[in-house]
Amino acid sequence: MKYGSMVLLLLALLFPLTLPAQTGTTAPASPNDTVILGRRLFQQNCSVCHTQATLTNPMYGPSLYRDIVNGKEEAMRDFIGKGSSKMPGFRYGLKASEINAIVEYLKTVPKPAPRSPQTKGEGPVD
């Protein structure tokens, strides 16, 4: 009985019931997949500073949209990778293909509507 339990334990350790997670990401299959990946990466890494401010979250960086990016793709890739004195660089945290995906996503973002300035005490309270 002891021998059978040991064999069963050994088999359980050698052949786990779950499959290991895929370690690497595959390249996006189509341009639409690249934009989807770029949107996800933008939301994870950039949106905290580059999306419209809320009552409790100020906007730290400029709004990013297609008019800013079109024609300046290489400069955007370089800026995202290296950063600046106010923005961290992502060259060590993101692969070049992921930075490219963010740029491709930004080329699809329309210009945001201008926000009217609100004074203290005005506006909706949610």
Secondary structure by P-SEA (a helix, b strand, c coil): caaaaaaaaaaaaaccccccccccccccccaaaaaaaaaaaaaacccccccccccccccccccccccccccaaaaaaaaaacccccbbbccccccaaaaaaaaaaaaacccccccccccccccccc
